[in-house]
């Protein structure tokens, strides 16, 4: 493979991974916009999507498409229960206390998954086969195309939802000024619940589409959650283009770092970028000192 083909290969791999990070980061940003909470359990919903899909396909023998919707529905129900049982009873608790609750929820969900499915790594079949495609001498699997397509569809749907639906506009109002939104009759608690449901559904979808490439296990959500958080931080914790660009940028830097330096540093790159952003520009590359949410 000549240098040009190598660059194309790194770029395709990086963009594919970056799309996943963008989806996970979108989940972080959605909850932060509505509540001001950084939900460190977000990575576990990614894990739940993949593990539930594996269980439904291989154990319950559910057909593929119903299994996708059922896995997302169960993950969304877990997100709903998390908000109702762990977040809502705390009311207007300090942000640090809420963050600790999300960390505890992450540990609980991961432990429950380990007890249910064990510590083994599981695989699910690719959506449309595993015969590689060739682009300018570089190879790409059909699953990568599914990742790109589903990511674009989810982001377009979210844009339409937040800009044109009544519930989306209400969530945006809560993100700007919760007290004013309450005064005009918006049920703020319901909007917070919606944000947890949306973020858990998007996270589980990310877990489903990435599992055929990376496989899944009870602990995959830890690293994916960190990388999604890094993407959201790069984007300034907004739910717009910043998070998308942040995820793609992180994926590209990872791919080129692993290819040109060493694959051993692939995961470390996310930590390095996160620390640099927090030290140099904590509001994110695309954010301002006063973050524009949603």
Secondary structure by P-SEA (a helix, b strand, c coil): ccaaaaaaaaaaaaaaaaaaaaaaaaaaaaaaacccccccaaaaaaaaaaaaaaaaaccccccaaaaaaaaaaaaaaaaaaaaaccccccccccaaaaaaaaaaaaaaaaaaaaaacccbbbbbbccccccccccccccccaaaaaaaaaaaaaaaaaaaaacccaaaaaaaaaaacaaaaaaaccaaaaaaaaaaaaaaaaaaaaaaaacccccccccaaaaaaaaaaaaaaaacccccaaaaaaaaaaaaaaaaaaaaccccaaaaaaaaaaaaaaaccccccccccccccc
